[in-house]
Amino acid sequence: MAEPARQLDTINVRPAFTVEDAAAMEARFAGVATQDLLAELLAGELKGRVAAVSSFGAESAVLLHMIAQVDADVPVIFTNTQKMFGETLAYRDELAERLGFTDLRVFRPDPRLLRLKDDKGLRWSYDPDGCCELRKVEPLRRALLPFDAWISGRKGFQAGTRRALPRFEADEGRLKINPLADWDKPRLDAYFDAHDLPRHPLEAQGYLSIGCAPCTSKVRPGEDPRAGRWRGWDKVECGIHVPEKPGEEPAF
């Protein structure tokens, strides 16, 4: 005897953004200025459905300032890996206060997972991918649970692997927005100057891309800005930026 059909529980099931949806958004906003793109989405169809994710790194102030100009109530997510520079934590608090954000959310690694998988706190030294998964990817996945979309600060010029970066991507069923994908360093510097934004204190010391302290080094002249991340390892991303392929099932 066949089982009776079960009614699907649709309560709290959020719509999934697909690769095709992201491509449609890319076409829709082609040529639209960054601030206009943010204004339309944050005050319109994504209001209450989107968060900004920030590392509070060397260039983070530009995007955060632009978001705050539209809506300072947009949640800002920061993953404290517990391996951060003290300067980053101080800069986070200074910048969030100065820009007037009302909803700064700090997520940390699951202490139970740390006890199981990194009890000595040294996983970064022999398995940086596993360390990033534990300390950044998993906490961010938890942080993004309430949201349909999130805003990333990635820029195409930062590394060779990012040069073809689109402004819209599908990410585990969410829409990921890269508003500064086509911005270059001179444009960012000009924005800092025009709006008198504070710089990350480590930038002047040669840290052009700032992540966890054990895995961040100074960038040498002529190198990509992210060359100082995971130096000596065949690794260029922490794992939170893995693009989906067409037809792939969202992993949420």
Sine and cosine of phi, psi and omega as CSV:
sin_phi,cos_phi,sin_psi,cos_psi,sin_omega,cos_omega
0.00,0.00,0.76,-0.65,-0.05,-1.00
-0.95,0.32,0.58,-0.81,0.06,-1.00
-0.92,0.39,0.61,-0.79,0.07,-1.00
-0.90,0.44,0.55,-0.84,0.00,-1.00
-0.90,0.44,0.67,-0.74,0.00,-1.00
-0.98,-0.20,0.67,-0.74,0.05,-1.00
-0.98,0.21,0.78,-0.63,0.01,-1.00
-0.94,0.34,0.69,-0.72,0.06,-1.00
-0.99,0.15,0.93,-0.36,-0.05,-1.00
-0.99,-0.14,0.05,1.00,-0.02,-1.00
-0.94,0.35,0.76,-0.65,0.04,-1.00
0.90,0.43,0.29,0.96,0.10,-1.00
-1.00,0.00,0.88,-0.47,-0.05,-1.00
-1.00,-0.01,0.46,-0.89,0.01,-1.00
-0.92,0.39,0.58,-0.81,0.02,-1.00
-1.00,-0.08,0.76,-0.65,0.13,-0.99
-1.00,0.07,0.73,-0.68,-0.04,-1.00
-0.97,-0.26,0.15,-0.99,0.09,-1.00
-0.85,0.52,-0.62,0.79,0.01,-1.00
-0.92,0.40,-0.61,0.79,0.07,-1.00
-0.89,0.47,-0.68,0.74,0.00,-1.00
-0.90,0.44,-0.65,0.76,0.02,-1.00
-0.90,0.44,-0.61,0.79,0.02,-1.00
-0.91,0.41,-0.63,0.77,0.05,-1.00
-0.92,0.40,-0.61,0.79,0.03,-1.00
-0.86,0.51,-0.69,0.72,0.01,-1.00
-0.93,0.36,-0.65,0.76,-0.04,-1.00
-0.89,0.46,-0.62,0.79,-0.07,-1.00
-0.97,-0.23,0.25,0.97,0.05,-1.00
-0.86,0.51,0.80,-0.60,0.02,-1.00
0.99,0.15,-0.07,1.00,0.01,-1.00
-0.99,0.16,0.73,-0.68,0.00,-1.00
-0.88,0.48,0.52,-0.85,-0.08,-1.00
-0.83,0.56,-0.74,0.67,-0.04,-1.00
-0.90,0.43,-0.58,0.81,0.04,-1.00
-0.93,0.36,-0.63,0.78,0.05,-1.00
-0.86,0.51,-0.75,0.66,-0.01,-1.00
-0.90,0.44,-0.67,0.75,-0.02,-1.00
-0.88,0.47,-0.68,0.73,-0.04,-1.00
-0.92,0.39,-0.67,0.74,-0.08,-1.00
-0.98,0.20,-0.71,0.71,-0.08,-1.00
-0.95,0.31,-0.53,0.85,0.02,-1.00
-1.00,-0.09,-0.08,1.00,-0.07,-1.00
-0.89,-0.46,-0.90,-0.43,-0.20,-0.98
-0.92,0.38,-0.36,0.93,0.00,-1.00
-0.97,-0.23,0.09,1.00,-0.01,-1.00
-0.86,0.52,0.80,-0.60,-0.01,-1.00
0.98,0.17,-0.01,1.00,-0.06,-1.00
-0.87,-0.49,0.00,1.00,-0.16,-0.99
-0.77,-0.64,0.53,-0.85,0.10,-0.99
-0.80,-0.61,0.44,-0.90,0.14,-0.99
-0.99,-0.15,0.72,-0.70,0.05,-1.00
-0.94,-0.33,0.83,-0.56,-0.07,-1.00
-0.73,-0.68,0.65,-0.76,0.10,-0.99
-1.00,0.03,-0.14,0.99,-0.13,-0.99
0.78,0.62,0.72,0.70,-0.01,-1.00
-1.00,-0.06,-0.39,-0.92,-0.18,-0.98
-0.88,0.48,-0.57,0.82,-0.08,-1.00
-0.90,-0.44,0.13,0.99,-0.14,-0.99
-0.88,0.47,-0.47,0.88,-0.10,-1.00
-0.88,0.48,-0.51,0.86,-0.05,-1.00
-0.89,0.45,-0.82,0.57,-0.03,-1.00
-0.91,0.42,-0.66,0.75,0.00,-1.00
-0.89,0.45,-0.62,0.78,0.05,-1.00
-0.89,0.45,-0.68,0.73,-0.01,-1.00
-0.90,0.43,-0.64,0.77,0.02,-1.00
-0.92,0.40,-0.70,0.71,-0.02,-1.00
-0.88,0.47,-0.51,0.86,0.03,-1.00
-0.91,0.40,-0.45,0.89,0.02,-1.00
-1.00,0.01,-0.77,0.64,-0.08,-1.00
-0.33,-0.94,0.97,-0.23,-0.01,-1.00
-0.96,0.27,-0.07,1.00,0.06,-1.00
-1.00,0.01,-0.07,1.00,0.07,-1.00
-0.87,0.50,0.79,-0.61,0.03,-1.00
-0.88,0.48,0.68,-0.73,0.07,-1.00
-0.91,-0.41,0.85,-0.53,-0.06,-1.00
-0.98,-0.22,0.75,-0.66,0.07,-1.00
-0.79,-0.61,0.82,-0.58,0.06,-1.00
-1.00,-0.10,0.93,-0.36,0.05,-1.00
-1.00,0.04,0.98,-0.20,-0.05,-1.00
-0.95,0.32,-0.14,0.99,-0.10,-0.99
0.93,0.37,0.32,0.95,0.13,-0.99
-0.77,-0.63,0.33,0.94,-0.09,-1.00
-0.98,0.18,0.41,-0.91,0.18,-0.98
-0.91,0.41,0.62,-0.79,0.11,-0.99
-0.86,0.50,-0.55,0.83,0.03,-1.00
-0.89,0.46,-0.56,0.83,0.02,-1.00
-0.93,0.37,-0.67,0.74,-0.01,-1.00
-0.90,0.43,-0.65,0.76,0.03,-1.00
-0.92,0.39,-0.65,0.76,0.01,-1.00
-0.91,0.41,-0.64,0.77,0.06,-1.00
-0.82,0.57,-0.77,0.64,-0.05,-1.00
-0.91,0.41,-0.66,0.75,0.01,-1.00
-0.89,0.45,-0.73,0.68,-0.08,-1.00
-0.94,0.34,-0.70,0.72,0.01,-1.00
-0.88,0.48,-0.64,0.77,0.02,-1.00
-0.92,0.38,-0.71,0.71,-0.05,-1.00
-0.91,0.42,-0.62,0.79,-0.04,-1.00
-0.99,0.10,-0.18,0.98,0.10,-0.99
0.99,0.14,0.40,0.92,0.02,-1.00
-0.92,0.39,0.68,-0.73,-0.07,-1.00
-0.98,-0.17,-0.15,0.99,-0.15,-0.99
-0.63,-0.77,0.94,0.33,0.08,-1.00
-1.00,0.05,0.86,-0.52,-0.05,-1.00
-0.92,-0.40,0.87,-0.50,-0.02,-1.00
-0.97,-0.26,0.84,-0.54,0.03,-1.00
-0.90,-0.43,0.65,-0.76,-0.03,-1.00
-0.87,-0.50,0.26,-0.97,0.06,-1.00
-0.87,0.49,0.47,-0.88,0.07,-1.00
-0.93,0.37,0.88,-0.48,-0.06,-1.00
-0.88,0.48,-0.49,0.87,0.03,-1.00
-0.92,0.39,-0.65,0.76,0.04,-1.00
-0.93,0.38,-0.60,0.80,0.04,-1.00
-0.89,0.46,-0.66,0.75,0.02,-1.00
-0.89,0.45,-0.61,0.79,-0.04,-1.00
-0.97,0.23,-0.61,0.79,-0.22,-0.98
-0.88,-0.47,-0.17,0.98,-0.02,-1.00
-0.43,-0.90,0.80,0.61,-0.11,-0.99
-0.92,0.40,-0.41,0.91,0.03,-1.00
-1.00,-0.06,-0.15,0.99,0.00,-1.00
0.95,0.30,0.38,0.93,-0.07,-1.00
-0.89,-0.45,0.23,0.97,-0.06,-1.00
-0.88,0.48,-0.49,0.87,0.03,-1.00
-0.84,0.55,-0.47,0.88,-0.13,-0.99
-0.99,0.16,-0.31,0.95,-0.01,-1.00
-0.76,-0.65,-0.24,0.97,0.00,-1.00
-0.52,-0.85,0.96,0.29,-0.07,-1.00
-0.89,0.46,-0.54,0.84,0.05,-1.00
-0.90,0.44,-0.70,0.72,0.02,-1.00
-0.91,0.42,-0.59,0.80,0.03,-1.00
-0.91,0.42,-0.71,0.71,0.03,-1.00
-0.89,0.46,-0.64,0.77,0.02,-1.00
-0.87,0.50,-0.67,0.74,-0.07,-1.00
-0.96,0.28,-0.67,0.74,-0.18,-0.98
-0.98,-0.18,-0.27,0.96,-0.04,-1.00
-0.79,-0.62,-0.77,0.64,-0.10,-1.00
-0.92,0.40,-0.76,0.65,-0.04,-1.00
-0.91,0.42,-0.71,0.71,0.05,-1.00
-0.89,0.46,-0.62,0.79,0.00,-1.00
-0.92,0.39,-0.60,0.80,0.03,-1.00
-0.87,0.50,-0.65,0.76,0.07,-1.00
-0.91,0.41,-0.67,0.74,-0.05,-1.00
-0.89,0.45,-0.54,0.84,-0.08,-1.00
-1.00,0.04,-0.04,1.00,-0.06,-1.00
-0.79,0.62,-0.63,0.77,-0.04,-1.00
-0.98,0.19,-0.06,1.00,-0.22,-0.98
-0.91,-0.41,0.49,-0.87,0.06,-1.00
-1.00,-0.07,-0.29,0.96,-0.07,-1.00
-0.47,-0.88,0.38,-0.92,0.09,-1.00
-0.56,-0.83,0.42,-0.91,-0.09,-1.00
-0.94,-0.33,0.78,-0.63,-0.01,-1.00
-0.92,-0.39,0.46,-0.89,0.00,-1.00
-0.99,-0.13,0.27,0.96,-0.04,-1.00
-0.90,0.44,0.56,-0.83,0.07,-1.00
-0.80,-0.61,0.56,-0.83,-0.06,-1.00
-0.91,0.41,-0.47,0.88,-0.08,-1.00
-0.98,0.21,-0.19,0.98,-0.17,-0.98
-0.92,0.39,-0.49,0.87,-0.02,-1.00
-0.33,-0.94,0.37,-0.93,0.01,-1.00
-0.85,0.52,-0.52,0.86,-0.02,-1.00
-0.96,0.28,-0.15,0.99,-0.07,-1.00
-0.93,-0.37,0.09,1.00,-0.16,-0.99
-0.90,0.43,-0.50,0.87,0.00,-1.00
-0.99,-0.16,0.44,0.90,-0.09,-1.00
-0.90,0.44,0.82,-0.57,0.09,-1.00
-0.99,0.12,0.18,-0.98,0.06,-1.00
-0.99,0.10,-0.31,0.95,0.00,-1.00
-0.73,-0.68,0.69,-0.72,0.04,-1.00
-0.64,-0.76,0.36,-0.93,0.18,-0.98
-1.00,-0.08,0.69,-0.72,-0.08,-1.00
-0.60,-0.80,0.98,-0.20,0.01,-1.00
0.78,0.63,0.67,0.74,0.04,-1.00
1.00,0.05,-0.07,1.00,0.04,-1.00
-0.96,-0.26,0.32,-0.95,0.14,-0.99
-1.00,0.01,0.82,-0.58,0.07,-1.00
-0.95,-0.30,0.78,-0.63,-0.08,-1.00
-0.92,-0.38,0.79,-0.62,0.05,-1.00
-0.91,-0.42,0.98,0.20,-0.15,-0.99
-0.89,0.46,-0.45,0.90,-0.07,-1.00
-0.98,-0.21,0.37,0.93,-0.07,-1.00
-0.81,0.58,-0.60,0.80,-0.08,-1.00
-0.98,-0.21,0.20,0.98,0.03,-1.00
-0.99,0.13,0.60,-0.80,0.08,-1.00
-0.94,-0.33,0.08,-1.00,-0.08,-1.00
-0.88,0.47,-0.71,0.70,0.02,-1.00
-0.86,0.51,-0.60,0.80,0.01,-1.00
-0.92,0.38,-0.65,0.76,0.06,-1.00
-0.90,0.44,-0.71,0.71,0.00,-1.00
-0.88,0.48,-0.64,0.77,0.01,-1.00
-0.90,0.43,-0.59,0.81,0.01,-1.00
-0.93,0.37,-0.67,0.74,0.06,-1.00
-0.82,0.57,-0.74,0.68,-0.06,-1.00
-0.92,0.38,-0.68,0.74,-0.06,-1.00
-0.90,0.44,-0.52,0.85,-0.07,-1.00
-0.93,-0.36,0.15,0.99,0.07,-1.00
0.78,0.62,0.77,0.64,-0.04,-1.00
-1.00,0.04,0.62,-0.79,0.01,-1.00
-0.95,0.31,0.58,-0.81,0.04,-1.00
-1.00,-0.03,0.45,-0.89,0.13,-0.99
-0.89,0.45,0.75,-0.66,-0.10,-1.00
-0.88,0.48,-0.37,0.93,-0.02,-1.00
-0.99,0.10,-0.25,0.97,-0.05,-1.00
-0.88,0.47,-0.65,0.76,-0.02,-1.00
-0.91,0.41,-0.30,0.95,0.02,-1.00
-1.00,-0.02,0.04,1.00,0.04,-1.00
0.98,-0.21,0.11,0.99,0.07,-1.00
-1.00,-0.03,0.99,-0.17,-0.11,-0.99
-1.00,-0.04,-0.31,0.95,0.11,-0.99
-0.68,-0.73,0.86,-0.50,-0.24,-0.97
-0.88,-0.48,0.90,-0.44,0.06,-1.00
-0.85,-0.52,-0.73,-0.68,0.03,-1.00
-0.96,0.29,0.56,-0.83,-0.09,-1.00
-0.86,0.51,-0.69,0.73,-0.05,-1.00
-0.92,0.38,-0.39,0.92,-0.12,-0.99
-0.92,-0.39,0.31,0.95,-0.01,-1.00
-0.84,-0.55,0.78,-0.63,0.05,-1.00
-0.76,-0.65,0.18,-0.98,0.01,-1.00
-0.93,0.37,0.51,-0.86,0.00,-1.00
-1.00,-0.07,0.73,-0.68,-0.01,-1.00
-1.00,0.10,0.40,-0.92,0.02,-1.00
-0.83,0.56,0.74,-0.67,0.02,-1.00
1.00,0.01,-0.16,0.99,0.00,-1.00
-0.99,0.10,0.36,-0.93,0.17,-0.99
-0.86,0.51,0.53,-0.85,0.01,-1.00
-0.83,0.55,-0.45,0.89,-0.02,-1.00
-1.00,-0.10,0.18,0.98,-0.02,-1.00
-0.90,0.43,-0.37,0.93,0.01,-1.00
-0.99,0.12,0.02,1.00,0.02,-1.00
-1.00,-0.08,0.77,-0.63,0.02,-1.00
0.79,0.62,0.69,0.73,-0.02,-1.00
-0.85,0.52,0.73,-0.68,-0.01,-1.00
1.00,-0.02,-0.11,0.99,0.03,-1.00
-0.93,-0.38,0.47,-0.88,0.10,-1.00
-0.99,0.12,0.94,0.33,-0.12,-0.99
-0.46,-0.89,0.75,-0.66,-0.01,-1.00
-0.79,-0.62,-0.19,0.98,0.00,-1.00
-0.71,-0.71,0.43,-0.90,-0.03,-1.00
-0.99,0.17,-0.32,0.95,0.01,-1.00
0.89,-0.45,-0.15,0.99,0.01,-1.00
-1.00,0.06,-0.14,0.99,-0.02,-1.00
-0.88,-0.47,0.97,0.24,0.04,-1.00
-0.89,-0.46,0.96,-0.28,-0.09,-1.00
-0.92,0.39,0.62,-0.78,0.09,-1.00
-0.98,0.20,0.40,-0.92,0.05,-1.00
-0.97,-0.24,0.43,-0.90,0.03,-1.00
-0.82,0.57,0.70,-0.71,0.03,-1.00
1.00,0.09,-0.09,1.00,-0.01,-1.00
-0.97,0.26,0.63,-0.78,0.03,-1.00
-0.97,0.23,0.73,-0.69,0.06,-1.00
-0.89,0.45,0.65,-0.76,-0.10,-1.00
-0.98,-0.17,0.87,0.49,0.08,-1.00
-0.82,-0.57,0.00,0.00,0.00,0.00
